[in-house]
Each structure stands twice: as C-alpha cells, then as structure tokens.
Amino acid sequence: MSTDLEALYDLHDVARTAEQRVPRPVWDFIEGGSGQEGSLRANRTVLDSVFLVPRVLQASAQPNTGTRLLGAPVALPLVVAPMAYQRLVHPGGEVAVGRAARAAGVPFVVPMLSSVPVERIAEGAGTLWLQLYWLRDRGLLTELVDRAKAAGCAALMVTVDVPRMGRRLRDVRNAFALPEDVGAVHLTDADMLAAQHQVPGRSAVASHTRQSFDPAFDWSCLEWLRSHTDLPIVVKGVLDPRDAVLAESLGAHAVVVSNHGGRQLDGAVPGFSVLPAVREAVSEACEVWVDGGFRSGVDVLKALASGATAALIGRPVLWGLALGGEDGVGKVLDLLRDELEDALALSGCADLKAAAGLGLMGELPRRLERHE
C-alpha cells in the first residue's frame, strides 16, 4: 500500500500513518521503552514543559540552519541516530536511510546491529559514522572498527549505557524475535541465530545482545579504543556531567546526552533535563549533542537554546522508512528542516549561533537567567 507523503504535515501524521502499516510486534519493538516506560514518557514531558523566549525585530529572510559537526559542514543540526535492524520496516533498510541522510545533508550513524553491511551502506551515503557496542569478542570489534574506516566512516559513536539490554516488556510479552531474513550482519552467525530464535516470554534480541555484549565495559575500554584508532570518538549515553568530563579527558570529541530513548534504565532522567549541566561541565572543544523524544523543529530549537550543538533523530526516521523507504525518510528530514527554519524565523534567530542565545522558561530556567 503506497502512502501519499505530501499529505503528511508533521511527524505526528507520520507516526499515526506508520503505526497502521507496521506489524504490531515490530511497532512495539520500535516504540517501546523499558520497565513501565516512565523515562520514555518523561522524554516528551520535559520537552513539552519548556518554552522558548523569542526575540523580536531581528528578522532574517532565510535563517541559516547550517553548522559543523566534528569539523565537517552539515545542512542541519541533526544526526540520524543508530537504530538496529532497519530492514524490519522496509527492504531498503539502512541503505535507504543513508541515501536520504545524504540528500538532506546530515550525518547517518550506521548501527552496529545493522541489517546491511557498512560497506554497502557507504556506496550511496554521505557522511557516515559507525556506532559501537562493546563486544565480548575484542577481535571482532577491532575488525569492525577497521572495516568502518576502510568504508569511509568518519567517526565512531560508542554507546556506553548498555552493559545489558534493558527489560523491554513489550518485547517480552510478544516473545519478539527477528525474522529469518533480518539479522545483525556485523556480528557472528551464532549471534544472528540467537536473535531469530523465538521463546515464549523472552525477547530473542535481549538474549542475543546478552550473549554478544561485554557487561564489564568500563573506561579502560575507551582508552583502548582511543589507542587503536585515529577516528574521532563520540560517547553516547551520558547523563551525569562527571561522566561527560571523564569522556572528554579520555579523548572524546563529543558526547551525546541520552537515556537511550527510555529503553535502558527506566527512571533515568531525560537527557534534555541535564543538557545544560553537561554543557557547562565540558570544554567548548567538546561538542554536546542530545536525543530523546525530539519530534519537531521547535524541539530541536529548544535543544540548541539549552546548549546542544545537534539533536539525534531516531524513531521518526523509522516511521518514514516504513512509509516510503528513502522518500519517506526524506520526508521526515524535510519536515524537520522546514519546521526549524520556521522556528528560527519566528524566534528572531538568523542562524544557530543566535539560537544558542535564546531564553527558556519552565524546567530549565537557568538558560534564561544566563542571558538576562
């Protein structure tokens, strides 16, 4: 069934339409959080509780949405987040997402649990970074880092908040397992088989990640990675400013303030809530990005005003992918671009530097006080 993408006017339209098309167990896998999903809900609650304080009489005919991330120019302060098994929702999978990200001028983080090899994604993509989870098999991890660099990936994003996968009850209740034609192609055949083995009352994906991921992952592993590669390193999953400082001291070029979309520790604070504190804790040389529930250009502007250099966009990309492959993802990114341009113009910001100086009121009042 084809979708009239022109009839989708915001990401809520995209989500509602995608939910009708995606099989329920897959939708639950994409949308669900851990535990009682308190942190999942809180990600939106905190964004909705904060309001911008626009400036007036500072109009710009065409606000500039461009910036630089890790030294490279990007068209928008957005990064397509790493999300596993994208061929679950469309046969184009990560290849289609990479192409759409290139067209939009934003980086795409290839997930470690990709359903398409990084080399194939790189053939049609623009700026690519590779996500890493820490594997028990250090040799396989090293091989993947080397493959990523050879394929043209310009950075590594290390996800540090998954010593084990959070207990995602929707997947447990659905006994969720991957179909035979979808797997984590960067891992071993045994890992893929484990993810496809359905057992009542268990998540096969959780079982296979417990088999593959090293729960003893610590700061020494980040030191090892820094010694092994000259690629820039981004540390994703930081919430405590002290951890952000440690990450920078060990060579991280950027940190992503994130509670993993509410999918790890249920009860973890939303990244947006602690974003200003993390920004203050690290040096200006360390970029600070954020994710967790961003669903509009106004949300992105709130992140910029709170100290972020960029926001990661996750689930909405999968909604667009499900509805129209590369075109569907392009529609999502186009909506965010149009909304961000509109929000910048209406708040009196000619560019993203001006956006960083906007005031906020609500749960994050310190930013307003700082600019009085």
Buried (B, 14 or more C-beta within 10 A) or exposed (E): EEBEBEEBEBBEBBBEBBBEEBEEBBBBBBBBBBBEBBBBBBBBEBBBEBBBEBBEEEEBEEBBBEBEBBEEEBBBBBBBBBBBBBBBBBEBBBBBBBBBBBBBBBBBBBBBBBBBBBEBBBEEBBBBBBBBBBBEBEEBBBEBBEBBBEBBBBBBBBBBBBBEBBBBBBBBBBBBBBEEEBBBBBBBEEBBBBBBEEEEEBBBBBBBBBBBBBEEBEEEBBEBBBEBBEBBBBBBBBBBBEBBBBBBEBBBBBBBBBBBBBBBBBEBBBBBBBBBBBBEBBEEEBBBBBBBBBBBBBBBBBBBBBBBBBBBBBBBBBBBBBBBBBBBBBBBBBBBBEBBBBBBBBBBBBBBEBBBEBBBEBBBEEBBEEEE
